Amino acid sequence: MAEPPSEPFQGPPDEPSGRDRGASVERSGAPPEGVGGVRQTPEEISPPGSVVHKAGEIVIHPAPGSNDGKLPESEVENLASLFEGAGSENTRRAYRRIGRDYGLWCQENGFTPCPAHAQTILGYLSSLHRAGKAFSTIDQALAAISTAHRTRGFGFNTMGAPVTDGSGGLRIRQVPAVQRLLSELEKCLPPPQKKTPLVVGVLEQLLAKVRRTPRGRRDRAIILLGFMTACRRSELVKLDLEDVKPVVEAEWSGALITFRGRRKTNQKGDRPHTVAVPRFDSEELLGICACHALGDWLEKAKIEDGPLFRPIVRKQIIARRLTARQVARIVKKYALKAGFDPEPFAGHSLRSGFMTEGHERRVELERLMRQTGHKSRDVAAGYARPTGDGALLKNSPIIDMFLKKKTP
């Protein structure tokens, strides 16, 4: 991230006219180079706001000279607070980081960050692309900028100019020039790599490498509870002992796990989400029983209240909470020990592994969604990813149509 300039920023010069018009591109809402790193010449300039594909690269041709605002250096930190409008704690943290980076970019180029002209926003997205950022990073930056505008009541007209009179207007994603840019970026940038799901067969190979040390007991409980509750890693590390309630039913026993506070599907944090984790007592399933693993960890750690999963430093259990990033490191650690490439594994592999295993065992999607907390069937179905040729064959609808005995 660029540092603020040491001297006060003076803003862009007055717009030229006549034969100097081509040079004004460098003073408009985009940097002097196109998204693909191609320097524009007057002959290459297409109609204002157009996005063209050239030799496998994207070039933005913005309308010149439509935004001449300035951002004082003292306002860079204040700007970041505009990006805290909604989302989980992780989203707000990411938006605040984006807000500061976007604010510094606007400061260095002499543009008003909010309300901004669409060409200013296109210029910032262009700089991210030239820096080699992934499409998901660029898309998140656009979401943050859109949130900042919407929370302050700003919209856009079809040409991308900000609507500041309170009459509404389009969202930034609805501006035609922005839609064209996103479409071109999706074509030329590789799609995000989804994490490999930890289905039971792979899960057992990882668990076989976990030792019976205090750290190993904790890691086993984290992996199994994360899988059986199908929660996000950030939700897993927020659990306290008070969120675990033993329960006995006539035929089953186990634990109720309650996730409290803000979640991705409950931004207000006013609806706790409770899931049941049955106990496995059979020898066949004992190795993947989350209740046994959790009880084993709690007994060893002597935790009586507070955070469920804690750091261990020099064999001492520290009375504070693990971070979500450490969950990912734990999964990668045992993936490597089990002989897998750790790169495609992460904390999210537990959640997607639960969904994939449930899909392969033909559990109804609605029942899986009650465990994961998904609200959208389309999103939930995207988590169920076949893990091999055998899984594709086993889930073929032809088996249901012709090879299964029909019940009367």
Residue pairs with C-beta under 8 A, 6 or more apart in sequence:
1 100
1 101
1 104
2 104
2 105
2 108
3 104
4 73
4 76
4 104
4 107
5 73
5 107
5 108
8 72
8 73
9 70
9 71
9 72
9 73
9 107
9 108
9 110
10 110
11 68
11 69
11 70
11 110
12 27
12 68
12 109
12 110
12 111
13 27
15 24
15 27
15 64
15 65
15 68
16 23
16 24
21 42
21 64
22 41
22 42
22 45
24 64
24 65
25 32
25 40
25 45
25 61
25 62
25 64
26 32
27 64
27 65
27 110
28 62
28 63
28 64
28 65
28 66
28 67
28 119
28 123
29 62
29 63
29 66
29 67
29 111
29 116
29 117
29 118
29 119
29 120
29 121
29 122
29 123
30 60
30 62
30 119
30 122
30 123
30 126
31 109
31 123
31 126
31 127
31 130
32 39
32 40
33 39
33 40
33 126
33 130
34 40
34 57
34 58
34 59
34 60
34 126
35 57
35 58
35 59
35 60
35 125
35 126
35 129
35 130
35 181
35 184
35 185
36 54
36 55
36 56
36 57
36 58
36 59
36 129
36 130
36 188
37 57
37 130
38 54
38 55
38 57
38 59
40 59
40 61
44 59
44 61
45 61
46 52
46 61
47 61
48 61
48 62
48 63
48 64
49 61
49 62
49 63
49 118
49 119
49 159
49 160
49 176
49 177
50 61
50 177
50 180
51 58
51 59
51 60
51 61
51 177
51 180
51 181
51 184
52 58
52 59
52 61
53 184
53 187
53 188
56 188
57 188
58 129
58 181
58 184
58 185
58 188
60 122
60 123
60 126
60 181
62 119
62 122
62 123
63 119
63 159
63 160
66 117
66 119
66 161
67 111
67 112
67 116
67 117
67 119
67 120
68 110
68 111
69 110
69 111
69 112
70 110
70 112
71 79
71 103
71 106
71 107
71 110
71 111
71 112
71 113
72 107
73 107
75 103
76 100
76 103
76 104
76 107
77 100
79 99
79 100
79 102
79 103
79 113
79 114
80 96
80 97
80 99
80 100
80 103
81 96
81 99
82 99
82 114
82 148
82 151
82 152
83 92
83 95
83 96
83 98
83 99
83 144
83 147
83 148
84 92
84 95
84 96
85 95
85 147
85 148
85 150
85 151
86 92
86 147
86 151
86 267
87 95
87 147
87 267
88 234
88 262
88 263
88 264
88 267
89 234
89 262
90 234
90 324
94 140
94 144
95 144
95 147
98 140
98 141
98 144
98 145
99 144
99 148
102 113
102 124
102 141
102 144
102 145
103 113
105 124
105 127
106 112
106 113
106 116
106 120
106 124
109 123
111 117
111 120
111 123
112 120
113 120
113 148
114 145
114 148
114 149
114 152
114 154
115 149
115 152
115 154
115 162
115 164
116 145
116 149
116 162
117 160
117 161
117 162
118 156
118 159
118 160
118 161
118 172
118 175
118 177
118 178
119 160
119 177
121 142
121 145
121 172
121 178
122 177
122 178
122 181
124 141
124 145
125 138
125 141
125 142
125 181
128 137
128 138
128 141
129 138
129 185
129 189
134 189
134 190
134 192
135 185
135 186
135 189
135 190
135 191
135 192
136 192
138 185
139 182
142 172
142 173
142 178
142 182
145 172
146 171
146 172
146 173
149 155
149 156
149 162
149 172
150 171
153 166
154 162
154 163
154 164
154 169
155 162
155 163
155 167
155 168
155 169
155 170
155 171
156 162
156 163
156 169
156 170
156 171
156 172
156 174
156 175
157 163
157 169
157 170
158 170
158 175
158 176
160 175
160 177
160 178
162 169
163 169
172 178
173 179
173 182
193 344
194 352
194 385
195 344
195 345
195 346
195 348
195 349
195 352
196 202
196 344
196 345
196 349
196 387
197 349
197 352
197 353
197 355
197 356
197 357
197 383
197 385
197 387
198 206
198 223
198 227
198 331
198 345
198 349
198 350
198 352
198 353
199 353
199 356
199 357
199 360
199 387
200 288
200 353
200 357
202 338
202 340
202 353
202 387
203 223
203 227
203 288
203 353
204 287
204 288
205 338
205 339
205 340
206 223
206 331
206 334
206 335
206 337
206 338
207 220
207 223
207 224
207 287
207 288
207 334
208 338
209 334
209 337
209 338
210 216
210 219
210 220
210 223
210 334
214 300
214 301
214 312
214 315
214 317
215 312
217 293
217 296
217 297
217 300
217 301
218 297
218 301
218 309
218 310
218 312
219 330
219 333
219 334
220 293
220 296
220 297
221 290
221 293
221 294
221 296
221 297
221 309
222 236
222 309
222 322
222 327
222 330
223 330
223 331
223 334
223 350
224 288
224 289
224 290
224 293
224 294
225 236
225 257
225 277
225 290
225 293
225 294
226 233
226 236
226 327
226 347
226 350
226 351
227 288
227 290
227 350
227 353
227 354
228 277
228 290
228 354
229 236
229 257
229 259
229 275
229 277
229 290
229 371
230 275
230 350
230 351
230 354
230 355
230 368
230 371
230 372
231 257
231 259
231 275
231 351
231 372
231 373
232 263
232 264
232 324
232 347
232 348
232 351
233 324
233 327
233 328
233 346
233 347
233 348
233 350
234 324
235 259
235 263
236 309
236 324
236 327
236 347
237 307
237 309
237 321
237 322
237 323
237 324
237 326
237 327
238 259
238 260
238 261
238 321
239 257
239 259
239 307
239 308
239 309
240 305
240 306
240 307
240 308
241 298
241 303
241 304
241 305
241 306
241 307
241 308
242 305
243 257
243 258
243 259
243 260
243 308
244 255
244 256
244 257
244 294
244 308
245 255
245 256
245 258
246 253
246 254
246 255
247 253
247 254
247 255
247 256
247 276
252 278
252 279
253 278
253 279
253 291
254 276
254 277
254 278
254 279
254 291
255 276
255 277
255 279
255 291
255 294
256 274
256 275
256 276
256 277
257 274
257 275
257 276
257 277
258 272
258 273
258 274
259 272
259 273
259 274
259 275
259 373
260 269
260 272
261 269
262 268
262 269
263 269
263 273
263 373
265 373
265 374
265 375
266 273
266 373
273 373
275 370
275 371
277 290
277 291
278 291
279 289
279 291
279 292
280 286
280 288
280 289
280 291
280 292
281 289
286 292
298 308
301 310
301 317
303 310
306 319
307 319
307 320
307 321
307 322
309 321
309 322
310 317
310 318
310 319
310 320
310 321
310 322
311 317
311 318
311 320
311 322
311 326
312 318
324 347
327 347
328 346
328 347
328 348
331 345
331 346
331 347
331 349
331 350
332 342
332 343
332 345
332 346
333 342
335 341
335 342
335 345
336 342
351 372
351 383
352 383
352 385
354 368
354 371
354 372
355 368
355 372
355 380
355 383
355 384
356 383
356 384
356 385
356 386
356 387
358 367
358 368
358 384
359 365
359 368
359 384
359 386
359 395
360 384
360 386
360 387
360 391
360 394
360 395
362 395
365 377
365 380
365 381
365 384
368 374
368 380
368 384
369 375
369 377
369 380
372 380
372 383
374 380
374 383
386 392
386 395
